[in-house]
Amino acid sequence: MFLRVRDCSLVLMTTRKRGCFRPAPYVDEFGEVDQGFRRGNPLHLNRELYQKLKTLWLQQGITEEVVNYNEIDYRNVQYDWAHF
């Protein structure tokens, strides 16, 4: 699991060839994620989203999350995950 600060996104990886992008647990004052910092609003850590991420990590659910997300969004399968 990696946090891409400049993009405000998380990278969840299971192997060098399988992974997915997820929104980071940071939201603006309206509760919206600003991926890529397009709006320029200050972001704050959302405790609820952080707790979900922490639970995912502690229960070793990252592999299942990546598999489920790749079934929904096939564009992640073609991404070159080896450079992370």
MDTraj code that builds the backbone (N, CA, C; nanometers):
import mdtraj as md
import numpy as np

residues = "MET PHE LEU ARG VAL ARG ASP CYS SER LEU VAL LEU MET THR THR ARG LYS ARG GLY CYS PHE ARG PRO ALA PRO TYR VAL ASP GLU PHE GLY GLU VAL ASP GLN GLY PHE ARG ARG GLY ASN PRO LEU HIS LEU ASN ARG GLU LEU TYR GLN LYS LEU LYS THR LEU TRP LEU GLN GLN GLY ILE THR GLU GLU VAL VAL ASN TYR ASN GLU ILE ASP TYR ARG ASN VAL GLN TYR ASP TRP ALA HIS PHE".split()
xyz = np.array([
    [0.0848, -0.1161, 0.0000],
    [0.0000, 0.0000, 0.0000],
    [0.0900, 0.1233, 0.0000],
    [0.0631, 0.2140, -0.0936],
    [0.1416, 0.3358, -0.1066],
    [0.0477, 0.4552, -0.1162],
    [0.0891, 0.5668, -0.0610],
    [0.0152, 0.6920, -0.0731],
    [0.0862, 0.7787, -0.1754],
    [0.0157, 0.8145, -0.2806],
    [0.0708, 0.9060, -0.3811],
    [0.0243, 1.0461, -0.3432],
    [0.1121, 1.1204, -0.2799],
    [0.0765, 1.2500, -0.2239],
    [0.0393, 1.3489, -0.3335],
    [0.1123, 1.3523, -0.4405],
    [0.0850, 1.4497, -0.5470],
    [-0.0468, 1.4250, -0.6184],
    [-0.0927, 1.3009, -0.6174],
    [-0.2193, 1.2681, -0.6824],
    [-0.3331, 1.2523, -0.5832],
    [-0.3011, 1.2508, -0.4549],
    [-0.3988, 1.2276, -0.3487],
    [-0.4732, 1.0963, -0.3735],
    [-0.3955, 0.9904, -0.3940],
    [-0.4547, 0.8591, -0.4169],
    [-0.3697, 0.7523, -0.3499],
    [-0.4291, 0.6366, -0.3313],
    [-0.3601, 0.5210, -0.2759],
    [-0.3342, 0.4209, -0.3870],
    [-0.2235, 0.3516, -0.3764],
    [-0.1938, 0.2414, -0.4670],
    [-0.1952, 0.1150, -0.3825],
    [-0.2872, 0.0263, -0.4123],
    [-0.2933, -0.1031, -0.3452],
    [-0.2357, -0.2060, -0.4406],
    [-0.1335, -0.2780, -0.3959],
    [-0.0688, -0.3764, -0.4818],
    [-0.0675, -0.5118, -0.4127],
    [-0.0898, -0.6157, -0.4916],
    [-0.0785, -0.7512, -0.4393],
    [0.0472, -0.8186, -0.4925],
    [0.0775, -0.7956, -0.6183],
    [0.1998, -0.8466, -0.6802],
    [0.2549, -0.7371, -0.7698],
    [0.3636, -0.7655, -0.8373],
    [0.4208, -0.6664, -0.9285],
    [0.3333, -0.6455, -1.0517],
    [0.2401, -0.7361, -1.0759],
    [0.1560, -0.7263, -1.1943],
    [0.0097, -0.6983, -1.1633],
    [-0.0242, -0.6827, -1.0366],
    [-0.1643, -0.6611, -1.0021],
    [-0.1761, -0.5560, -0.8927],
    [-0.2605, -0.4575, -0.9190],
    [-0.2835, -0.3516, -0.8226],
    [-0.4009, -0.2662, -0.8656],
    [-0.4316, -0.1641, -0.7855],
    [-0.5385, -0.0715, -0.8218],
    [-0.5161, 0.0615, -0.7507],
    [-0.5771, 0.1641, -0.8052],
    [-0.5758, 0.2965, -0.7448],
    [-0.7046, 0.3164, -0.6673],
    [-0.6934, 0.3748, -0.5500],
    [-0.8095, 0.4073, -0.4676],
    [-0.7936, 0.5506, -0.4178],
    [-0.9025, 0.6188, -0.3882],
    [-0.8907, 0.7541, -0.3331],
    [-0.8277, 0.7513, -0.1938],
    [-0.7484, 0.8513, -0.1644],
    [-0.6869, 0.8629, -0.0320],
    [-0.7932, 0.9031, 0.0702],
    [-0.7691, 0.8781, 0.1987],
    [-0.8696, 0.9114, 0.3005],
    [-0.8690, 1.0593, 0.3399],
    [-0.8373, 1.1451, 0.2467],
    [-0.8364, 1.2887, 0.2724],
    [-0.9498, 1.3539, 0.1946],
    [-1.0262, 1.4389, 0.2622],
    [-1.1411, 1.5049, 0.2004],
    [-1.1358, 1.6544, 0.2296],
    [-1.2095, 1.7313, 0.1487],
    [-1.2175, 1.8753, 0.1727],
    [-1.3316, 1.9042, 0.2705],
    [-1.3638, 2.0301, 0.2886],
    [-1.4661, 2.0680, 0.3867],
    [-1.6057, 2.0189, 0.3493],
    [-1.6258, 1.9812, 0.2231],
    [-1.7553, 1.9310, 0.1781],
    [-1.7623, 1.7784, 0.1815],
    [-1.6538, 1.7138, 0.2256],
    [-1.6504, 1.5687, 0.2340],
    [-1.6195, 1.5003, 0.1027],
    [-1.5620, 1.5738, 0.0085],
    [-1.5307, 1.5182, -0.1227],
    [-1.3804, 1.4999, -0.1383],
    [-1.3434, 1.3938, -0.2071],
    [-1.2026, 1.3666, -0.2360],
    [-1.1611, 1.4527, -0.3544],
    [-1.0451, 1.5150, -0.3450],
    [-0.9944, 1.6002, -0.4531],
    [-0.8729, 1.5323, -0.5152],
    [-0.8976, 1.4316, -0.5996],
    [-0.7868, 1.3609, -0.6625],
    [-0.7177, 1.4518, -0.7625],
    [-0.5871, 1.4603, -0.7494],
    [-0.5087, 1.5449, -0.8374],
    [-0.5063, 1.6901, -0.7941],
    [-0.5697, 1.7234, -0.6845],
    [-0.5741, 1.8603, -0.6309],
    [-0.6234, 1.9604, -0.7350],
    [-0.7267, 1.9249, -0.8078],
    [-0.7792, 2.0137, -0.9126],
    [-0.8502, 2.1356, -0.8551],
    [-0.9210, 2.1163, -0.7441],
    [-0.9971, 2.2278, -0.6865],
    [-0.9135, 2.3163, -0.5964],
    [-0.8083, 2.2632, -0.5397],
    [-0.7186, 2.3432, -0.4577],
    [-0.7665, 2.3693, -0.3162],
    [-0.8702, 2.3004, -0.2711],
    [-0.9177, 2.3186, -0.1339],
    [-0.8287, 2.2421, -0.0364],
    [-0.8120, 2.2939, 0.0853],
    [-0.7342, 2.2191, 0.1854],
    [-0.8031, 2.0864, 0.2180],
    [-0.7236, 1.9830, 0.2365],
    [-0.7770, 1.8505, 0.2659],
    [-0.7461, 1.8121, 0.4099],
    [-0.8365, 1.7344, 0.4675],
    [-0.8225, 1.6882, 0.6048],
    [-0.8453, 1.5377, 0.6087],
    [-0.7802, 1.4723, 0.7034],
    [-0.7961, 1.3284, 0.7182],
    [-0.9373, 1.2962, 0.7665],
    [-1.0055, 1.2116, 0.6923],
    [-1.1386, 1.1661, 0.7302],
    [-1.1217, 1.0404, 0.8146],
    [-1.1601, 1.0486, 0.9402],
    [-1.1392, 0.9370, 1.0337],
    [-1.2134, 0.8107, 0.9904],
    [-1.3318, 0.8264, 0.9347],
    [-1.4107, 0.7106, 0.8920],
    [-1.3430, 0.6373, 0.7757],
    [-1.2970, 0.7124, 0.6762],
    [-1.2273, 0.6505, 0.5631],
    [-1.0950, 0.5889, 0.6075],
    [-1.0276, 0.6562, 0.7002],
    [-0.9023, 0.6021, 0.7522],
    [-0.9267, 0.4721, 0.8281],
    [-1.0345, 0.4673, 0.9049],
    [-1.0665, 0.3460, 0.9799],
    [-1.0978, 0.2301, 0.8856],
    [-1.1681, 0.2577, 0.7754],
    [-1.1954, 0.1530, 0.6766],
    [-1.0658, 0.1009, 0.6158],
    [-0.9747, 0.1921, 0.5860],
    [-0.8455, 0.1533, 0.5296],
    [-0.7636, 0.0731, 0.6303],
    [-0.7661, 0.1159, 0.7544],
    [-0.6940, 0.0448, 0.8601],
    [-0.7505, -0.0959, 0.8793],
    [-0.8817, -0.1082, 0.8774],
    [-0.9457, -0.2390, 0.8900],
    [-0.9102, -0.3285, 0.7719],
    [-0.9090, -0.2705, 0.6532],
    [-0.8705, -0.3457, 0.5339],
    [-0.7292, -0.4002, 0.5485],
    [-0.6394, -0.3197, 0.6013],
    [-0.5007, -0.3606, 0.6205],
    [-0.4887, -0.4684, 0.7284],
    [-0.5532, -0.4459, 0.8423],
    [-0.5399, -0.5387, 0.9544],
    [-0.6061, -0.6738, 0.9280],
    [-0.7119, -0.6746, 0.8494],
    [-0.7803, -0.7998, 0.8185],
    [-0.7265, -0.8646, 0.6912],
    [-0.6175, -0.8107, 0.6395],
    [-0.5520, -0.8621, 0.5193],
    [-0.6488, -0.8741, 0.4025],
    [-0.7244, -0.7671, 0.3808],
    [-0.8244, -0.7666, 0.2753],
    [-0.7820, -0.6933, 0.1501],
    [-0.6552, -0.6558, 0.1408],
    [-0.6099, -0.5788, 0.0250],
    [-0.6183, -0.6616, -0.1025],
    [-0.5817, -0.7884, -0.0952],
    [-0.5880, -0.8741, -0.2141],
    [-0.7308, -0.8835, -0.2660],
    [-0.8246, -0.9041, -0.1770],
    [-0.9650, -0.9128, -0.2176],
    [-1.0139, -0.7802, -0.2754],
    [-0.9720, -0.6699, -0.2159],
    [-1.0107, -0.5377, -0.2652],
    [-0.9569, -0.5142, -0.4062],
    [-0.8319, -0.5524, -0.4302],
    [-0.7716, -0.5352, -0.5622],
    [-0.8441, -0.6212, -0.6655],
    [-0.8722, -0.7452, -0.6309],
    [-0.9419, -0.8348, -0.7238],
    [-1.0812, -0.7814, -0.7551],
    [-1.1543, -0.7387, -0.6530],
    [-1.2888, -0.6849, -0.6752],
    [-1.2853, -0.5581, -0.7594],
    [-1.1891, -0.4718, -0.7335],
    [-1.1817, -0.3470, -0.8085],
    [-1.1423, -0.3721, -0.9535],
    [-1.0552, -0.4703, -0.9769],
    [-1.0157, -0.5016, -1.1144],
    [-1.1294, -0.5646, -1.1933],
    [-1.2215, -0.6317, -1.1262],
    [-1.3394, -0.6837, -1.1952],
    [-1.4299, -0.5700, -1.2407],
    [-1.4336, -0.4634, -1.1629],
    [-1.5179, -0.3487, -1.1963],
    [-1.4512, -0.2600, -1.3009],
    [-1.3231, -0.2313, -1.2822],
    [-1.2510, -0.1374, -1.3687],
    [-1.1341, -0.2105, -1.4348],
    [-1.1539, -0.2562, -1.5561],
    [-1.0532, -0.3365, -1.6251],
    [-0.9309, -0.2558, -1.6677],
    [-0.9368, -0.1220, -1.6631],
    [-0.8222, -0.0403, -1.7047],
    [-0.7022, -0.0589, -1.6127],
    [-0.7246, -0.0968, -1.4874],
    [-0.6141, -0.1173, -1.3942],
    [-0.5294, -0.2383, -1.4301],
    [-0.5864, -0.3347, -1.4991],
    [-0.5141, -0.4572, -1.5327],
    [-0.3985, -0.4269, -1.6268],
    [-0.4147, -0.3306, -1.7151],
    [-0.3140, -0.3007, -1.8158],
    [-0.2063, -0.2044, -1.7667],
    [-0.2160, -0.1567, -1.6461],
    [-0.1200, -0.0612, -1.5923],
    [0.0090, -0.1333, -1.5547],
    [0.1223, -0.0679, -1.5753],
    [0.2519, -0.1270, -1.5410],
    [0.2813, -0.0995, -1.3936],
    [0.2562, -0.1978, -1.3092],
    [0.2702, -0.1814, -1.1646],
    [0.4129, -0.1998, -1.1171],
    [0.5041, -0.2456, -1.2022],
    [0.6399, -0.2791, -1.1593],
    [0.7214, -0.1564, -1.1181],
    [0.6849, -0.0372, -1.1622],
    [0.7669, 0.0799, -1.1296],
    [0.7359, 0.1398, -0.9931],
    [0.6423, 0.0848, -0.9186],
    [0.6143, 0.1363, -0.7841],
    [0.7084, 0.0763, -0.6872],
])
top = md.Topology()
chain = top.add_chain()
for i, resn in enumerate(residues, 1):
    res = top.add_residue(resn, chain, resSeq=i)
    for name in ("N", "CA", "C"):
        top.add_atom(name, md.element.get_by_symbol(name[0]), res)
traj = md.Trajectory(xyz[None], top)
